[in-house]
Every structure is written in C-alpha cells, then in structure tokens.
Amino acid sequence: MAISSSINAVSNSQSAAAAALQEASETTATTIKEALHGDQQAIRKLAKQQQQEMQPPIRTPEPGVGKAIDYKG
C-alpha cells in the first residue's frame, strides 16, 4: 500500500508541475477567459498582475546624477 501512495504522490506532483507550467505560459486573454468562468487561480493571477502594474517602477539613478561636484580641482 505504501508503494501505491508513493506513486500517487509522484503523479500528483508531476500533474501540479505541468499545471503550473501551463498557467505560467498561457496568454492574458486565456487567463481572463478562465477567470470569467470562475477559475480561482486565474483570478489570483490577474489580481497579482494588476497590483504589479499599479506599483511605481523602481528607478535606478544614472551614474553621477545627484553627486556633488568638486570645483576646487
């Protein structure tokens, strides 16, 4: 019985990995369609995308910008 539960665990983890890969590679249009049909994972994915779009981008300063200039030479 332990062997069959191990096989089921491996099978389930492979199925989960395949589902995660499919979810990651699907288009936004597909995600929206799935969300409209009540897919909770698609709804969470769209909410996360929207939250990321609302955050201001992290700005990295250009080299030398904002540095004091030594005019004394």
C-alpha positions, 0 to 999 in steps of 0.5 A: 500500500505504501508503494501505491501512495508513493506513486500517487504522490509522484503523479500528483506532483508531476500533474501540479508541475505541468499545471503550473507550467501551463498557467505560467505560459498561457496568454492574458486573454486565456487567463481572463477567459478562465477567470470569467468562468470562475477559475480561482487561480486565474483570478489570483493571477490577474489580481497579482498582475494588476497590483504589479502594474499599479506599483511605481517602477523602481528607478535606478539613478544614472551614474553621477546624477545627484553627486556633488561636484568638486570645483576646487580641482 
